[in-house]
Amino acid sequence: MTNIVAFGEPIGQGWTQIGELALALVLCTVIGLERELAQKAAGLRTHTLVGVGAALIMLISKYGFSDVIGPHVGLDPSRIAAQIVSGIGFIGGGLIFVRRDAVRGLTTAAVIWMSAAVGMACGAGLWLLAIVVTAGHFLVLYGYPAVGRLLPRSKWAPSNLTMTYRGGQGVLRNALAACTDRGITVAEISTEQVEEGTGGRVQVALTLRGVRDPGDLAASLSEIDGVVTVRAGDEEGSTD
């Protein structure tokens, strides 16, 4: 099918190529669906379009210039494919942003890059590799966090803690002093008034560095007068 000639123009647009585009559509849709459910900046449509676009570019690179090849004209089909890897960096770069010491969007940018690779593999006819890499995507995103929790924790890894307290009693000041006394650095803090009025409740989210056991710190902060609840938990998506 790839050698069909229509109106004097050699083309590579048979059922084989349509099947490769369809496979890229299916696999990248599955990848994008996972990102969409995780409510990431780049979701279902972005990943699907990137993957199918990369597959089409691969097909163009393979078949789009066959009519100009002759005794004095030679082409390197890998040159166009190589530009996909460079070009996709612009999309990935747009998904990464830094707020103080927190870097977010890295995982989603990497998934975008991988979606392009899956699409390229489909366009190149390497369907088995494309399927294996798609399966590997889910292994990494769902299996590796569990492995990471089993590894020894660095005290400089950021920890997240959410505390609710009664306002007007100097509770936040005492909590920050308790962190300082333990050698813990407060990298980021944000507060929200959840109940108005004198003695109303305030919720504060803290990003901390230097915490080896967030649960132990939460237990200590809960003993401060005026503290209502303390919840320690790392946001797995802090770099996503």
C-alpha positions in Angstrom: 0.0 0.0 0.0 2.9 2.4 0.6 3.9 2.3 -3.1 0.6 3.3 -4.6 0.8 6.1 -7.2 -2.1 8.4 -7.6 -2.1 11.1 -10.3 1.6 10.6 -10.8 2.4 11.3 -7.1 3.8 8.5 -4.9 2.0 8.4 -1.6 2.1 6.4 1.6 -1.4 6.7 2.8 -2.9 3.2 2.8 -4.7 1.2 5.5 -1.3 0.4 7.2 -0.7 4.1 7.8 -4.2 4.8 8.9 -3.9 1.9 11.4 -0.7 3.4 12.8 -2.4 6.8 13.3 -5.3 5.1 14.9 -3.0 3.2 17.3 -1.3 6.5 18.2 -4.8 8.0 18.8 -5.8 5.2 21.2 -2.5 4.9 23.1 -2.1 8.7 23.6 -5.8 9.0 24.5 -5.2 6.5 27.3 -2.2 8.4 28.5 -4.0 11.7 28.3 -7.0 10.3 30.2 -4.8 9.5 33.2 -3.5 13.1 33.2 -7.1 14.5 32.8 -8.3 12.4 35.8 -5.3 13.8 37.8 -6.5 17.3 36.8 -3.2 18.3 35.3 -2.6 21.4 33.1 -2.2 19.2 30.0 -4.9 16.5 29.8 -6.8 14.4 27.4 -6.8 16.6 24.3 -3.3 17.9 24.6 -1.7 14.4 24.9 -3.8 13.0 22.2 -3.1 15.8 19.8 0.7 15.6 20.5 0.8 11.9 20.0 -1.2 11.8 16.8 0.7 14.8 15.4 4.0 13.1 16.1 2.8 10.0 14.4 1.7 12.0 11.3 5.0 13.8 11.2 6.8 10.4 11.2 4.7 9.2 8.3 5.4 12.4 6.4 9.1 12.0 7.1 8.9 8.4 5.8 6.8 8.9 2.7 6.2 12.6 2.1 9.3 13.2 -0.1 9.5 9.9 -2.0 8.5 11.8 -5.2 11.5 14.0 -5.2 14.1 11.2 -4.6 16.2 10.5 -7.6 19.8 9.7 -8.7 21.0 13.2 -7.6 18.6 13.7 -4.6 19.0 11.9 -1.3 17.0 12.5 1.9 17.6 11.6 5.5 14.1 10.7 6.9 15.4 10.9 10.4 15.9 14.7 10.2 12.3 15.6 10.4 11.6 13.1 13.2 14.5 14.5 15.2 12.8 17.9 15.2 9.8 16.5 17.0 12.0 15.9 20.0 13.3 19.5 20.0 9.9 21.0 19.2 8.0 19.2 21.9 10.2 20.9 24.4 8.4 24.2 23.9 5.1 22.6 25.0 6.8 20.9 27.9 8.6 24.1 29.0 5.2 25.9 29.1 3.9 23.3 31.6 6.7 23.9 34.1 6.6 26.8 36.6 8.5 27.7 39.7 7.0 29.2 42.8 9.7 30.1 45.3 11.5 26.7 45.9 8.6 24.6 44.5 8.9 23.3 40.9 5.7 22.0 39.4 4.8 20.5 36.1 7.9 18.3 35.6 6.0 15.0 35.4 3.3 16.3 33.1 6.0 17.8 30.8 7.8 14.4 30.8 4.5 12.7 29.9 3.9 15.1 27.0 7.4 14.2 25.8 6.7 10.5 26.1 3.3 10.9 24.3 5.2 12.3 21.4 7.6 9.4 21.5 4.7 6.9 21.5 3.2 8.7 18.5 6.6 8.6 16.7 6.9 4.8 17.4 3.4 4.3 16.0 4.2 6.3 12.9 7.4 4.3 12.5 5.5 1.1 12.6 7.0 0.1 15.9 3.6 -0.8 17.4 4.9 -3.2 20.0 7.3 -0.7 21.5 4.5 1.9 21.6 2.2 -0.4 23.6 5.0 -1.5 26.0 6.0 2.2 26.7 2.3 3.1 27.3 2.1 0.3 29.8 5.3 1.5 31.4 3.8 4.9 31.8 1.1 3.5 34.2 3.7 1.4 36.0 5.9 4.5 36.7 3.0 6.8 37.7 1.1 4.3 39.9 3.8 1.9 41.0 6.8 4.1 41.7 5.1 6.3 44.4 4.7 3.2 46.5 8.3 2.3 46.0 9.4 5.8 46.9 7.5 5.7 50.2 9.7 2.7 51.2 13.0 4.5 50.6 14.7 6.3 53.4 13.5 9.9 53.5 15.9 12.8 53.2 15.4 15.5 55.8 15.7 18.1 53.1 12.8 16.7 51.1 9.8 19.1 51.3 6.9 18.0 53.6 3.4 19.4 53.6 1.4 20.1 56.7 -2.1 21.6 57.0 -3.2 23.0 60.4 -6.5 24.5 61.5 -6.5 26.8 64.5 -8.5 29.4 66.4 -7.5 32.9 65.5 -6.5 35.7 67.8 -4.5 33.5 70.2 -1.0 33.7 68.6 -1.2 30.0 67.6 0.6 30.4 64.2 3.4 32.3 65.9 3.8 29.5 68.4 3.7 26.8 65.7 6.4 28.6 63.6 8.5 28.9 66.7 8.1 25.2 67.4 9.3 24.4 63.9 12.3 26.8 64.3 13.2 25.2 67.6 13.4 21.8 65.8 15.6 23.2 63.0 12.8 23.0 60.5 12.7 25.6 57.7 9.3 27.0 56.6 9.7 27.2 52.8 6.1 28.3 52.0 3.1 29.3 53.9 -0.5 30.2 53.0 -3.5 31.0 55.2 -7.3 30.9 54.7 -10.0 32.2 57.0 -12.6 29.3 57.2 -14.7 30.9 60.0 -15.3 34.6 60.5 -15.4 36.5 63.7 -13.4 36.6 66.9 -11.9 33.3 67.6 -12.8 32.1 64.1 -10.9 29.3 62.6 -8.0 29.7 60.2 -6.4 27.1 58.0 -2.8 27.3 57.2 -0.8 25.2 54.7 2.9 24.9 55.4 5.7 23.6 53.1 8.5 22.5 55.4 12.1 21.4 54.9 14.2 19.5 57.5 11.4 17.2 58.6 12.3 13.6 59.0 9.0 12.5 60.5 6.0 14.8 59.5 3.7 12.7 61.7 5.8 13.4 64.8 5.8 17.1 64.1 2.0 17.1 63.5 1.6 15.4 66.9 3.7 18.1 68.6 1.9 20.9 67.0 -1.5 19.5 67.9 -0.6 20.0 71.6 -0.4 23.8 71.1 -3.3 25.6 72.7 -5.7 26.8 70.0 -4.8 24.1 67.4 -7.9 22.3 66.2 -6.5 19.9 63.7 -3.2 19.1 62.1 -2.7 16.9 59.0 0.7 15.9 57.7 1.0 14.6 54.2 3.3 15.0 51.2 1.7 16.0 47.9 2.9 13.5 45.4 2.1 15.9 42.7 4.5 18.6 44.0 6.7 18.2 40.9 4.0 17.1 38.5 
